[in-house]
Amino acid sequence: MEDLIRALQILLKYGNPQWPTHCEHDVLTICGIEPENVSDDDKRKLKVLGFIVSAEGGDEAFISFKYGSA
């Protein structure tokens, strides 16, 4: 859980959306944070913490398979 909290703290620097997550089919998606606004350094940190940028569904978003499964 510690890595998830670290990742969310990084993402919080780029916005505080009212509904920040969506989970479906073993994928946790971060909503309301535009990957293009996130620094390359923070993207590298997020990758280590289990988040990648995906364009599946049309729009880019941070997703995680690590935290999207029970």
C-alpha positions in Angstrom: 0.0 0.0 0.0 2.9 2.3 0.6 3.8 2.4 -3.1 0.2 3.3 -4.0 0.2 6.1 -1.5 3.5 7.4 -2.9 2.1 7.3 -6.4 -1.0 9.2 -5.4 1.1 11.9 -3.7 3.0 12.4 -6.9 -0.2 12.6 -8.9 -1.7 15.1 -6.4 0.8 17.7 -7.5 -0.9 17.7 -10.9 -4.5 18.0 -9.7 -7.1 17.0 -7.2 -10.0 15.6 -9.2 -13.3 14.9 -7.3 -13.5 11.3 -8.8 -9.8 10.4 -9.2 -10.0 6.6 -9.9 -11.8 4.0 -11.9 -11.2 0.3 -11.7 -12.4 -2.2 -14.2 -11.1 -5.5 -15.6 -8.1 -5.6 -13.3 -7.0 -2.1 -14.3 -6.9 0.9 -12.0 -7.2 4.1 -14.0 -6.4 7.6 -12.7 -9.0 10.1 -13.9 -8.5 13.8 -14.3 -4.7 13.9 -14.4 -3.3 14.6 -17.9 -0.1 12.6 -18.5 1.2 15.3 -20.8 1.3 17.7 -17.7 3.3 15.3 -15.6 7.1 15.8 -15.6 9.3 13.1 -17.1 11.0 12.6 -13.8 7.6 12.0 -12.1 6.6 9.6 -14.9 9.7 7.6 -14.2 8.9 7.5 -10.5 5.3 6.4 -11.3 6.5 3.6 -13.5 8.7 2.2 -10.7 5.6 2.5 -8.4 3.4 0.5 -10.9 1.8 3.1 -13.1 2.2 3.5 -16.9 0.6 5.8 -19.5 -1.9 4.2 -21.7 -3.9 5.5 -24.7 -6.4 2.6 -24.6 -9.9 4.0 -25.1 -8.6 7.1 -27.0 -7.4 9.4 -24.2 -4.1 9.0 -22.4 -4.3 8.2 -18.7 -2.2 6.6 -16.0 -3.1 3.0 -15.4 -1.9 0.2 -13.1 -2.3 -3.5 -13.3 -0.6 -3.8 -10.0 -3.4 -2.0 -8.0 -6.3 -2.9 -10.3 -6.7 -6.5 -9.2 -8.0 -7.9 -6.0 
